[in-house]
Amino acid sequence: MKTRFRLFPLLLLCFALVLSGCSMLEKQRLPQQMQNEVSLWMNSIAGLSAVEQGRRADALRKSPTASLALRDKALSVAASRPGSQGFSARTDLAAVYASGTPLQKSAWEALYWGDLDGMDENALRSLASKISPEQEKRFPWNLVMLKAARKGLAPDSASALKRLSSPVLYAAPEALGFGALRHDPDAPVSIALVLPQSGPASALGRQISAGALAAAEALQGKGRKVQVRIVDTAQPDWQQQLKALPADFASIGGPLLPGQFASVKQSAEGRAVFAFLNTLPDGEEGVNAWRFFSSPADQVNALLDATSSIGVTSFGIFSNGERYGTHMGAAFEQEALRRGLAVERGSYTPGDMGAWTKETAAFLKTEIGEQRGSIPMSNAEFKGIFLADSWKNMEMLVSTLQYNGAHSKLILGTSLWEQSLGPASRSNPATFALTMFPASWNPTSAEPGTSAFKLAMATRTEKQDDWSALGYDFVQAAAALGLDSRWDAATLNARLSSLNGVQWAAAPMSWDAEGRASRRLFLLQPAAIGSIPAELDRMKERLASHEEAAQAVLESQSQKNK
Protein backbone atom coordinates (compact mmCIF):
# COMPACT_ATOMS: atom_id res chain seq x y z
CA MET A 1 0.00 0.00 0.00
CA LYS A 2 1.34 3.39 -0.92
CA THR A 3 2.01 5.76 1.95
CA ARG A 4 -0.20 8.52 0.62
CA PHE A 5 -3.20 6.16 0.53
CA ARG A 6 -2.40 4.83 3.96
CA LEU A 7 -2.14 8.26 5.54
CA PHE A 8 -5.05 9.93 3.76
CA PRO A 9 -7.85 8.42 5.91
CA LEU A 10 -5.86 8.99 9.07
CA LEU A 11 -5.43 12.64 8.14
CA LEU A 12 -9.17 12.88 7.64
CA LEU A 13 -9.69 11.30 11.02
CA CYS A 14 -7.28 13.66 12.70
CA PHE A 15 -8.95 16.63 11.01
CA ALA A 16 -12.32 15.56 12.40
CA LEU A 17 -10.83 15.01 15.82
CA VAL A 18 -9.13 18.39 15.85
CA LEU A 19 -12.41 20.06 14.98
CA SER A 20 -14.31 18.27 17.73
CA GLY A 21 -11.54 18.25 20.32
CA CYS A 22 -12.34 14.61 21.09
CA SER A 23 -11.52 11.05 20.11
CA MET A 24 -14.08 8.96 18.29
CA LEU A 25 -15.30 7.14 21.36
CA GLU A 26 -14.79 9.64 24.18
CA LYS A 27 -14.60 13.43 24.32
CA GLN A 28 -10.94 14.07 25.05
CA ARG A 29 -8.20 15.64 22.96
CA LEU A 30 -6.11 13.11 21.07
CA PRO A 31 -2.51 13.75 22.16
CA GLN A 32 0.19 14.03 19.52
CA GLN A 33 1.85 10.97 20.99
CA MET A 34 -1.27 8.89 20.23
CA GLN A 35 -1.39 10.20 16.67
CA ASN A 36 2.29 9.24 16.29
CA GLU A 37 1.83 5.75 17.66
CA VAL A 38 -1.00 5.11 15.18
CA SER A 39 1.31 6.13 12.32
CA LEU A 40 4.17 4.03 13.72
CA TRP A 41 1.98 0.98 14.05
CA MET A 42 0.64 1.37 10.50
CA ASN A 43 4.21 1.66 9.22
CA SER A 44 5.14 -1.49 11.14
CA ILE A 45 2.58 -3.62 9.27
CA ALA A 46 2.91 -1.93 5.88
CA GLY A 47 5.02 -4.69 4.29
CA LEU A 48 2.88 -7.58 5.54
CA SER A 49 0.21 -9.43 3.59
CA ALA A 50 -3.37 -8.25 3.97
CA VAL A 51 -4.27 -11.41 5.89
CA GLU A 52 -1.41 -10.89 8.35
CA GLN A 53 -2.34 -7.22 8.75
CA GLY A 54 -5.87 -8.31 9.65
CA ARG A 55 -4.60 -10.86 12.16
CA ARG A 56 -2.33 -8.35 13.93
CA ALA A 57 -5.00 -5.67 13.89
CA ASP A 58 -7.46 -8.07 15.50
CA ALA A 59 -5.02 -8.83 18.31
CA LEU A 60 -4.29 -5.14 18.87
CA ARG A 61 -7.93 -4.04 18.97
CA LYS A 62 -8.51 -6.52 21.81
CA SER A 63 -5.42 -5.49 23.78
CA PRO A 64 -6.30 -3.85 27.12
CA THR A 65 -2.96 -2.04 27.19
CA ALA A 66 -3.28 -0.36 23.79
CA SER A 67 -4.44 3.24 23.65
CA LEU A 68 -7.93 4.16 22.48
CA ALA A 69 -6.56 5.65 19.24
CA LEU A 70 -4.66 2.45 18.46
CA ARG A 71 -7.66 0.23 19.21
CA ASP A 72 -9.88 2.42 16.98
CA LYS A 73 -7.46 2.21 14.10
CA ALA A 74 -6.88 -1.52 14.61
CA LEU A 75 -10.65 -2.16 14.59
CA SER A 76 -11.00 -0.38 11.23
CA VAL A 77 -8.04 -2.27 9.76
CA ALA A 78 -9.26 -5.64 11.07
CA ALA A 79 -12.69 -4.97 9.51
CA SER A 80 -11.15 -4.06 6.15
CA ARG A 81 -8.78 -6.99 5.69
CA PRO A 82 -9.52 -10.56 4.57
CA GLY A 83 -9.31 -13.29 7.17
CA SER A 84 -11.27 -15.01 9.90
CA GLN A 85 -11.38 -11.85 12.02
CA GLY A 86 -13.23 -9.82 9.37
CA PHE A 87 -16.82 -10.74 10.25
CA SER A 88 -16.54 -10.13 14.00
CA ALA A 89 -14.58 -6.91 13.43
CA ARG A 90 -17.22 -5.56 11.04
CA THR A 91 -19.95 -6.51 13.50
CA ASP A 92 -18.17 -4.68 16.34
CA LEU A 93 -17.49 -1.72 14.07
CA ALA A 94 -21.18 -1.52 13.18
CA ALA A 95 -22.14 -1.43 16.87
CA VAL A 96 -19.60 1.29 17.72
CA TYR A 97 -20.75 3.35 14.75
CA ALA A 98 -24.44 2.99 15.63
CA SER A 99 -23.86 4.41 19.11
CA GLY A 100 -21.77 7.36 17.92
CA THR A 101 -22.60 11.02 17.46
CA PRO A 102 -22.88 12.41 13.91
CA LEU A 103 -19.30 13.70 14.12
CA GLN A 104 -18.02 10.35 15.36
CA LYS A 105 -19.89 8.55 12.57
CA SER A 106 -18.27 10.88 10.06
CA ALA A 107 -14.83 10.04 11.43
CA TRP A 108 -15.52 6.29 11.31
CA GLU A 109 -16.71 6.50 7.70
CA ALA A 110 -13.67 8.49 6.59
CA LEU A 111 -11.32 6.12 8.40
CA TYR A 112 -12.90 2.90 7.13
CA TRP A 113 -13.27 4.18 3.55
CA GLY A 114 -9.51 4.70 3.36
CA ASP A 115 -8.67 1.43 5.09
CA LEU A 116 -10.76 -0.49 2.55
CA ASP A 117 -8.05 0.28 0.01
CA GLY A 118 -6.01 -2.36 1.83
CA MET A 119 -8.40 -5.11 0.74
CA ASP A 120 -7.25 -6.70 -2.53
CA GLU A 121 -9.68 -7.03 -5.45
CA ASN A 122 -10.38 -10.75 -5.02
CA ALA A 123 -11.19 -10.33 -1.33
CA LEU A 124 -13.34 -7.25 -2.01
CA ARG A 125 -15.24 -9.04 -4.80
CA SER A 126 -15.83 -12.06 -2.57
CA LEU A 127 -17.02 -9.99 0.37
CA ALA A 128 -19.35 -7.87 -1.79
CA SER A 129 -20.96 -11.02 -3.20
CA LYS A 130 -21.90 -12.15 0.33
CA ILE A 131 -23.46 -8.87 1.53
CA SER A 132 -27.24 -9.19 1.92
CA PRO A 133 -29.69 -6.41 0.99
CA GLU A 134 -30.26 -5.76 4.71
CA GLN A 135 -26.54 -5.49 5.44
CA GLU A 136 -26.01 -3.14 2.50
CA LYS A 137 -28.21 -0.59 4.22
CA ARG A 138 -25.87 -0.40 7.22
CA PHE A 139 -22.32 0.69 7.98
CA PRO A 140 -19.72 -0.72 7.37
CA TRP A 141 -21.19 -3.06 4.71
CA ASN A 142 -22.60 -0.12 2.76
CA LEU A 143 -19.06 1.23 2.27
CA VAL A 144 -17.76 -2.20 1.27
CA MET A 145 -20.42 -2.45 -1.43
CA LEU A 146 -19.87 1.13 -2.58
CA LYS A 147 -16.11 0.56 -2.83
CA ALA A 148 -16.65 -2.69 -4.76
CA ALA A 149 -19.21 -1.07 -7.09
CA ARG A 150 -16.91 1.83 -7.92
CA LYS A 151 -14.20 -0.67 -8.82
CA GLY A 152 -16.62 -2.78 -10.86
CA LEU A 153 -16.33 -5.69 -8.43
CA ALA A 154 -19.89 -5.84 -7.10
CA PRO A 155 -22.37 -8.49 -8.38
CA ASP A 156 -24.22 -5.71 -10.25
CA SER A 157 -22.04 -2.62 -9.93
CA ALA A 158 -24.34 -0.29 -11.89
CA SER A 159 -27.38 -1.12 -9.74
CA ALA A 160 -25.34 -0.93 -6.55
CA LEU A 161 -24.02 2.51 -7.49
CA LYS A 162 -27.56 3.69 -8.16
CA ARG A 163 -28.68 2.47 -4.75
CA LEU A 164 -25.71 3.82 -2.83
CA SER A 165 -24.93 7.14 -4.51
CA SER A 166 -27.14 9.46 -2.49
CA PRO A 167 -25.09 11.64 -0.11
CA VAL A 168 -27.87 11.55 2.49
CA LEU A 169 -27.04 7.90 3.16
CA TYR A 170 -23.75 8.82 4.85
CA ALA A 171 -22.50 10.95 7.70
CA ALA A 172 -19.36 11.97 5.75
CA PRO A 173 -20.43 12.17 2.07
CA GLU A 174 -17.49 14.42 1.10
CA ALA A 175 -14.95 11.83 2.34
CA LEU A 176 -16.64 9.27 0.07
CA GLY A 177 -16.45 11.50 -2.97
CA PHE A 178 -19.97 12.93 -2.81
CA GLY A 179 -20.94 16.55 -2.69
CA ALA A 180 -22.71 17.50 0.50
CA LEU A 181 -26.50 17.54 0.23
CA ARG A 182 -27.70 21.10 0.41
CA HIS A 183 -31.13 21.46 1.92
CA ASP A 184 -32.40 24.98 2.47
CA PRO A 185 -35.02 24.89 5.25
CA ASP A 186 -36.37 28.24 4.07
CA ALA A 187 -36.73 27.33 0.38
CA PRO A 188 -40.21 27.70 -1.18
CA VAL A 189 -42.24 24.49 -1.07
CA SER A 190 -45.30 23.33 -3.04
CA ILE A 191 -47.66 20.74 -1.53
CA ALA A 192 -50.83 19.14 -2.87
CA LEU A 193 -53.54 17.19 -1.08
CA VAL A 194 -55.78 14.70 -2.88
CA LEU A 195 -59.00 14.60 -0.84
CA PRO A 196 -62.77 14.46 -1.32
CA GLN A 197 -64.39 17.87 -0.99
CA SER A 198 -67.88 16.59 -1.79
CA GLY A 199 -69.61 13.23 -1.71
CA PRO A 200 -68.51 10.28 0.52
CA ALA A 201 -66.02 11.20 3.27
CA SER A 202 -66.10 14.84 2.15
CA ALA A 203 -66.62 16.11 5.72
CA LEU A 204 -63.32 14.53 6.74
CA GLY A 205 -61.63 15.69 3.55
CA ARG A 206 -62.69 19.28 4.17
CA GLN A 207 -61.45 19.15 7.76
CA ILE A 208 -58.04 17.89 6.67
CA SER A 209 -57.92 20.58 3.99
CA ALA A 210 -58.81 23.29 6.50
CA GLY A 211 -55.93 22.23 8.73
CA ALA A 212 -53.54 22.15 5.78
CA LEU A 213 -54.48 25.66 4.67
CA ALA A 214 -54.16 26.92 8.25
CA ALA A 215 -50.65 25.48 8.45
CA ALA A 216 -49.70 27.14 5.16
CA GLU A 217 -50.90 30.51 6.46
CA ALA A 218 -48.98 30.03 9.71
CA LEU A 219 -45.78 29.23 7.82
CA GLN A 220 -46.28 32.16 5.47
CA GLY A 221 -46.68 34.38 8.51
CA LYS A 222 -43.18 33.31 9.52
CA GLY A 223 -41.78 34.23 6.11
CA ARG A 224 -41.83 30.77 4.50
CA LYS A 225 -43.18 30.56 0.95
CA VAL A 226 -45.66 27.67 0.99
CA GLN A 227 -48.12 26.85 -1.75
CA VAL A 228 -50.94 24.35 -1.07
CA ARG A 229 -53.40 23.00 -3.62
CA ILE A 230 -56.38 20.75 -2.96
CA VAL A 231 -57.34 18.22 -5.65
CA ASP A 232 -60.96 17.13 -5.13
CA THR A 233 -61.28 13.39 -5.73
CA ALA A 234 -65.02 13.82 -6.15
CA GLN A 235 -64.39 15.59 -9.48
CA PRO A 236 -64.34 13.35 -12.58
CA ASP A 237 -61.04 14.76 -13.83
CA TRP A 238 -59.16 14.68 -10.54
CA GLN A 239 -56.49 12.31 -11.87
CA GLN A 240 -55.79 14.64 -14.77
CA GLN A 241 -55.56 17.56 -12.33
CA LEU A 242 -53.02 15.65 -10.27
CA LYS A 243 -50.92 14.75 -13.31
CA ALA A 244 -51.00 18.37 -14.51
CA LEU A 245 -49.51 19.81 -11.31
CA PRO A 246 -46.15 21.54 -11.86
CA ALA A 247 -43.10 19.39 -11.11
CA ASP A 248 -42.26 21.35 -7.95
CA PHE A 249 -45.36 19.84 -6.25
CA ALA A 250 -43.22 16.95 -5.06
CA SER A 251 -45.15 16.10 -1.84
CA ILE A 252 -48.68 14.71 -2.17
CA GLY A 253 -50.97 14.11 0.82
CA GLY A 254 -53.65 11.47 0.37
CA PRO A 255 -55.68 9.60 -0.48
CA LEU A 256 -58.10 9.28 2.41
CA LEU A 257 -60.02 6.34 0.93
CA PRO A 258 -58.12 3.03 0.49
CA GLY A 259 -59.80 2.32 -2.83
CA GLN A 260 -58.17 5.39 -4.38
CA PHE A 261 -54.58 4.54 -3.43
CA ALA A 262 -53.62 2.83 -6.69
CA SER A 263 -55.07 5.69 -8.77
CA VAL A 264 -53.32 8.36 -6.72
CA LYS A 265 -49.99 6.54 -6.92
CA GLN A 266 -50.30 6.15 -10.68
CA SER A 267 -51.40 9.75 -11.32
CA ALA A 268 -48.75 11.14 -8.95
CA GLU A 269 -45.88 9.26 -10.58
CA GLY A 270 -42.62 11.06 -9.87
CA ARG A 271 -44.01 12.64 -6.69
CA ALA A 272 -43.82 11.44 -3.07
CA VAL A 273 -47.23 10.13 -1.98
CA PHE A 274 -48.02 10.32 1.74
CA ALA A 275 -51.21 8.31 2.20
CA PHE A 276 -53.66 9.07 5.00
CA LEU A 277 -54.21 5.32 5.46
CA ASN A 278 -53.46 3.02 8.39
CA THR A 279 -51.76 0.44 6.15
CA LEU A 280 -50.27 0.27 2.66
CA PRO A 281 -50.09 -2.74 0.34
CA ASP A 282 -47.14 -5.06 0.93
CA GLY A 283 -43.90 -3.74 -0.52
CA GLU A 284 -45.15 -0.18 -1.00
CA GLU A 285 -44.21 1.62 2.22
CA GLY A 286 -40.87 3.36 2.04
CA VAL A 287 -40.42 2.37 -1.60
CA ASN A 288 -43.29 3.72 -3.72
CA ALA A 289 -45.34 5.54 -1.08
CA TRP A 290 -45.22 6.60 2.55
CA ARG A 291 -47.75 6.53 5.35
CA PHE A 292 -48.92 9.60 7.23
CA PHE A 293 -51.42 8.03 9.60
CA SER A 294 -51.44 5.81 12.67
CA SER A 295 -51.49 2.04 12.18
CA PRO A 296 -53.13 -0.81 14.13
CA ALA A 297 -49.65 -1.56 15.51
CA ASP A 298 -49.39 2.01 16.84
CA GLN A 299 -52.68 1.54 18.70
CA VAL A 300 -51.69 -1.82 20.15
CA ASN A 301 -48.23 -0.64 21.20
CA ALA A 302 -49.68 2.40 22.97
CA LEU A 303 -52.08 0.18 24.93
CA LEU A 304 -49.55 -2.51 25.83
CA ASP A 305 -46.89 -0.01 26.84
CA ALA A 306 -49.40 1.61 29.20
CA THR A 307 -50.76 -1.63 30.66
CA SER A 308 -47.24 -2.88 31.26
CA SER A 309 -46.50 0.26 33.28
CA ILE A 310 -49.37 -0.50 35.66
CA GLY A 311 -48.77 -4.23 35.97
CA VAL A 312 -51.47 -5.67 33.67
CA THR A 313 -49.91 -8.53 31.72
CA SER A 314 -52.80 -10.86 30.80
CA PHE A 315 -55.64 -10.11 28.42
CA GLY A 316 -58.92 -11.31 27.03
CA ILE A 317 -59.79 -10.26 23.48
CA PHE A 318 -63.57 -9.91 23.14
CA SER A 319 -64.66 -9.31 19.55
CA ASN A 320 -67.80 -9.48 17.45
CA GLY A 321 -66.36 -11.46 14.54
CA GLU A 322 -66.74 -8.61 12.06
CA ARG A 323 -63.85 -7.57 9.82
CA TYR A 324 -62.57 -4.66 11.92
CA GLY A 325 -62.80 -6.55 15.19
CA THR A 326 -61.09 -9.61 13.74
CA HIS A 327 -58.25 -7.54 12.24
CA MET A 328 -57.62 -5.48 15.38
CA GLY A 329 -57.95 -8.52 17.63
CA ALA A 330 -55.33 -10.35 15.59
CA ALA A 331 -52.96 -7.34 15.75
CA PHE A 332 -53.40 -7.14 19.53
CA GLU A 333 -52.87 -10.87 20.04
CA GLN A 334 -49.77 -10.97 17.82
CA GLU A 335 -48.02 -8.15 19.65
CA ALA A 336 -49.09 -9.36 23.10
CA LEU A 337 -47.74 -12.85 22.41
CA ARG A 338 -44.54 -11.38 21.00
CA ARG A 339 -44.07 -9.64 24.35
CA GLY A 340 -44.66 -12.89 26.21
CA LEU A 341 -48.08 -11.88 27.59
CA ALA A 342 -51.02 -14.22 28.22
CA VAL A 343 -54.00 -13.92 25.84
CA GLU A 344 -57.48 -15.53 25.75
CA ARG A 345 -60.22 -14.95 23.18
CA GLY A 346 -63.99 -14.69 23.28
CA SER A 347 -66.76 -13.44 21.01
CA TYR A 348 -70.19 -11.88 21.07
CA THR A 349 -72.93 -11.53 18.48
CA PRO A 350 -72.96 -8.14 16.72
CA GLY A 351 -76.27 -6.32 16.99
CA ASP A 352 -77.88 -8.92 19.30
CA MET A 353 -77.66 -7.26 22.70
CA GLY A 354 -80.06 -9.82 24.13
CA ALA A 355 -77.37 -12.45 23.75
CA TRP A 356 -74.61 -10.43 25.35
CA THR A 357 -75.36 -11.32 28.96
CA LYS A 358 -74.86 -15.03 28.29
CA GLU A 359 -71.88 -14.43 25.99
CA THR A 360 -70.05 -12.12 28.41
CA ALA A 361 -70.67 -14.57 31.26
CA ALA A 362 -69.05 -17.36 29.25
CA PHE A 363 -66.12 -15.11 28.33
CA LEU A 364 -65.57 -14.03 31.94
CA LYS A 365 -66.21 -17.51 33.41
CA THR A 366 -68.78 -15.84 35.65
CA GLU A 367 -69.73 -17.54 38.90
CA ILE A 368 -72.87 -16.72 40.89
CA GLY A 369 -73.20 -18.04 44.41
CA GLU A 370 -76.12 -20.25 45.41
CA GLN A 371 -77.25 -17.83 48.07
CA ARG A 372 -79.90 -15.31 47.14
CA GLY A 373 -78.35 -11.91 46.32
CA SER A 374 -74.95 -13.35 45.39
CA ILE A 375 -72.90 -11.04 43.23
CA PRO A 376 -71.75 -12.36 39.81
CA MET A 377 -67.98 -12.68 39.87
CA SER A 378 -65.48 -13.39 37.12
CA ASN A 379 -63.10 -16.35 37.42
CA ALA A 380 -61.22 -15.44 34.24
CA GLU A 381 -57.51 -15.02 34.92
CA PHE A 382 -56.93 -12.13 32.52
CA LYS A 383 -56.75 -8.63 33.97
CA GLY A 384 -57.39 -6.59 30.82
CA ILE A 385 -60.09 -6.81 28.14
CA PHE A 386 -59.54 -5.56 24.59
CA LEU A 387 -62.73 -4.49 22.80
CA ALA A 388 -62.35 -3.88 19.06
CA ASP A 389 -65.72 -2.29 18.34
CA SER A 390 -67.15 1.18 17.76
CA TRP A 391 -68.16 3.45 20.61
CA LYS A 392 -71.92 3.15 19.95
CA ASN A 393 -71.96 -0.31 21.56
CA MET A 394 -69.68 0.44 24.48
CA GLU A 395 -72.09 1.63 27.16
CA MET A 396 -74.17 -1.54 26.87
CA LEU A 397 -71.21 -3.87 26.31
CA VAL A 398 -69.07 -2.52 29.16
CA SER A 399 -72.07 -2.44 31.51
CA THR A 400 -72.87 -6.07 30.65
CA LEU A 401 -69.25 -7.08 31.24
CA GLN A 402 -69.26 -5.35 34.61
CA TYR A 403 -72.59 -6.95 35.56
CA ASN A 404 -70.96 -10.32 34.97
CA GLY A 405 -68.00 -9.58 37.20
CA ALA A 406 -65.56 -7.44 35.21
CA HIS A 407 -65.42 -4.59 37.73
CA SER A 408 -61.77 -5.38 38.42
CA LYS A 409 -60.76 -5.65 34.75
CA LEU A 410 -59.09 -2.92 32.71
CA ILE A 411 -61.07 -2.17 29.53
CA LEU A 412 -59.11 -1.25 26.39
CA GLY A 413 -60.62 0.30 23.28
CA THR A 414 -59.39 1.41 19.87
CA SER A 415 -58.97 4.75 18.13
CA LEU A 416 -62.46 4.34 16.65
CA TRP A 417 -63.70 5.73 19.94
CA GLU A 418 -61.86 8.99 19.29
CA GLN A 419 -64.34 9.90 16.53
CA SER A 420 -67.32 9.71 18.89
CA LEU A 421 -65.95 11.14 22.13
CA GLY A 422 -65.96 14.80 21.17
CA PRO A 423 -67.20 17.78 23.19
CA ALA A 424 -70.82 16.84 22.49
CA SER A 425 -70.57 13.29 23.89
CA ARG A 426 -71.85 12.37 27.35
CA SER A 427 -70.78 9.32 29.37
CA ASN A 428 -71.06 7.92 32.88
CA PRO A 429 -67.56 8.35 34.38
CA ALA A 430 -68.17 5.54 36.88
CA THR A 431 -68.85 3.04 34.09
CA PHE A 432 -65.64 3.94 32.29
CA ALA A 433 -63.32 4.64 35.22
CA LEU A 434 -61.12 1.68 34.20
CA THR A 435 -61.34 2.27 30.46
CA MET A 436 -58.82 3.79 28.04
CA PHE A 437 -58.18 4.04 24.31
CA PRO A 438 -55.44 5.32 21.96
CA ALA A 439 -55.95 8.63 20.19
CA SER A 440 -54.08 10.87 17.78
CA TRP A 441 -55.49 14.12 19.16
CA ASN A 442 -55.37 15.40 22.73
CA PRO A 443 -57.38 18.62 22.94
CA THR A 444 -56.07 19.32 26.46
CA SER A 445 -52.42 19.28 25.38
CA ALA A 446 -50.39 22.40 26.13
CA GLU A 447 -47.56 21.48 23.76
CA PRO A 448 -46.34 24.38 21.57
CA GLY A 449 -47.44 22.66 18.36
CA THR A 450 -50.96 22.07 19.66
CA SER A 451 -51.24 25.66 20.88
CA ALA A 452 -50.04 27.01 17.52
CA PHE A 453 -52.53 24.77 15.72
CA LYS A 454 -55.42 25.95 17.88
CA LEU A 455 -54.50 29.58 17.23
CA ALA A 456 -54.20 29.00 13.48
CA MET A 457 -57.58 27.28 13.34
CA ALA A 458 -59.25 29.89 15.54
CA THR A 459 -57.96 32.62 13.22
CA ARG A 460 -59.82 30.91 10.37
CA THR A 461 -62.82 30.04 12.63
CA GLU A 462 -62.35 26.38 11.73
CA LYS A 463 -63.00 23.25 13.79
CA GLN A 464 -60.13 21.90 15.88
CA ASP A 465 -60.03 18.10 15.88
CA ASP A 466 -57.92 15.10 14.95
CA TRP A 467 -58.67 15.43 11.22
CA SER A 468 -57.83 19.10 10.89
CA ALA A 469 -54.69 18.44 13.00
CA LEU A 470 -53.75 15.75 10.48
CA GLY A 471 -53.79 18.25 7.61
CA TYR A 472 -51.95 20.84 9.68
CA ASP A 473 -49.21 18.37 10.65
CA PHE A 474 -48.83 17.09 7.10
CA VAL A 475 -48.09 20.56 5.71
CA GLN A 476 -45.71 21.28 8.59
CA ALA A 477 -43.83 18.02 7.97
CA ALA A 478 -43.81 18.42 4.17
CA ALA A 479 -42.41 21.92 4.54
CA ALA A 480 -39.69 20.62 6.89
CA LEU A 481 -38.80 17.92 4.34
CA GLY A 482 -38.60 20.50 1.55
CA LEU A 483 -38.71 17.98 -1.29
CA ASP A 484 -38.27 19.16 -4.86
CA SER A 485 -38.42 17.37 -8.19
CA ARG A 486 -34.94 15.85 -7.64
CA TRP A 487 -35.99 13.61 -4.74
CA ASP A 488 -35.58 9.84 -4.67
CA ALA A 489 -36.68 7.16 -2.20
CA ALA A 490 -33.28 6.89 -0.50
CA THR A 491 -33.09 10.66 -0.02
CA LEU A 492 -36.64 10.82 1.33
CA ASN A 493 -36.14 7.92 3.74
CA ALA A 494 -32.95 9.48 5.06
CA ARG A 495 -34.63 12.84 5.60
CA LEU A 496 -37.69 11.26 7.20
CA SER A 497 -35.60 9.21 9.63
CA SER A 498 -33.88 12.37 10.86
CA LEU A 499 -36.82 14.77 10.47
CA ASN A 500 -36.81 17.58 13.00
CA GLY A 501 -38.22 21.04 13.29
CA VAL A 502 -41.87 19.90 13.32
CA GLN A 503 -43.95 21.06 16.26
CA TRP A 504 -46.71 18.47 16.07
CA ALA A 505 -50.30 19.50 16.67
CA ALA A 506 -51.39 15.89 17.14
CA ALA A 507 -49.56 12.69 18.08
CA PRO A 508 -46.01 12.90 16.68
CA MET A 509 -44.88 10.65 13.86
CA SER A 510 -41.46 9.20 13.11
CA TRP A 511 -39.98 7.04 10.37
CA ASP A 512 -37.24 4.43 10.41
CA ALA A 513 -34.39 4.24 7.91
CA GLU A 514 -36.62 2.17 5.58
CA GLY A 515 -39.35 4.82 5.49
CA ARG A 516 -41.79 2.90 7.69
CA ALA A 517 -43.92 5.16 9.86
CA SER A 518 -44.88 4.85 13.50
CA ARG A 519 -46.85 7.17 15.72
CA ARG A 520 -46.67 7.78 19.46
CA LEU A 521 -50.37 7.93 20.27
CA PHE A 522 -52.01 9.52 23.30
CA LEU A 523 -54.02 7.50 25.80
CA LEU A 524 -57.40 8.92 26.76
CA GLN A 525 -60.36 7.74 28.80
CA PRO A 526 -64.07 8.52 28.45
CA ALA A 527 -65.24 11.35 30.70
CA ALA A 528 -68.57 12.91 31.63
CA ILE A 529 -68.05 15.18 28.62
CA GLY A 530 -65.81 13.95 25.82
CA SER A 531 -62.55 12.41 26.99
CA ILE A 532 -59.56 13.23 29.18
CA PRO A 533 -55.96 11.94 29.37
CA ALA A 534 -55.92 8.47 30.93
CA GLU A 535 -55.06 8.60 34.65
CA LEU A 536 -52.81 5.54 34.76
CA ASP A 537 -51.71 5.87 38.39
CA ARG A 538 -55.29 6.18 39.53
CA MET A 539 -56.30 3.20 37.39
CA LYS A 540 -53.54 1.14 38.97
CA GLU A 541 -54.86 1.97 42.45
CA ARG A 542 -58.44 1.16 41.44
CA LEU A 543 -57.43 -2.15 39.88
CA ALA A 544 -55.70 -3.17 43.10
CA SER A 545 -58.60 -2.16 45.34
CA HIS A 546 -61.24 -3.73 43.05
CA GLU A 547 -59.21 -6.93 42.81
CA GLU A 548 -58.99 -7.09 46.60
CA ALA A 549 -62.72 -6.46 46.96
CA ALA A 550 -63.57 -9.06 44.32
CA GLN A 551 -61.42 -11.65 46.06
CA ALA A 552 -63.15 -10.92 49.35
CA VAL A 553 -66.57 -11.40 47.74
CA LEU A 554 -65.51 -14.70 46.17
CA GLU A 555 -64.25 -15.99 49.50
CA SER A 556 -67.40 -14.84 51.30
CA GLN A 557 -69.70 -16.49 48.79
CA SER A 558 -67.62 -19.65 48.91
CA GLN A 559 -68.09 -19.84 52.68
CA LYS A 560 -71.87 -19.32 52.35
CA ASN A 561 -72.13 -22.11 49.78
CA LYS A 562 -70.54 -24.65 52.13
Secondary structure, DSSP 8 states (H G I E B T S, - for coil): --HHHHHHHHHHHHHHHHHHTS-SSSSS---HHHHHHHHHHHHHHTTS-HHHHHHHHHHHHT-TTS-HHHHHHHHHHHHTS-STTHHHHHHHHHHHHHTS-HHHHHHHHHHHHHHGGGS-HHHHHHHHHH--HHHHTSTTHHHHHHHHHHTT-STTHHHHHHHH--GGG-S-GGGGT-------TTS-EEEEEEE-SSSTTHHHHHHHHHHHHHHHHHHHHTT--EEEEEEETTSTTHHHHHHTS-TTEEEEE--SSGGGHHHHHHHTTTSEEEE-SS---TTTBTTTBEE-S--HHHHHHHHHHHHHHTT--EEEEEE-SSHHHHHHHHHHHHHHHHTT-EEEEEE--TT-GGGHHHHHHHHHTEE--SSTT---EE----SEEEE-S-GGGHHHHHHHHHHTTGGGSEEE--THHHHH-STT-B--TTTTTTEEEEES--TT---HHHHHHHHHHHHTT---SHHHHHHHHHHHHHHHHT--TT--HHHHHHHHHT------SSS-EEE-TT--EEE--EEEEE-SBSEEE--HHHHHHHHHHHHHHHHHHHHHHHHHH-
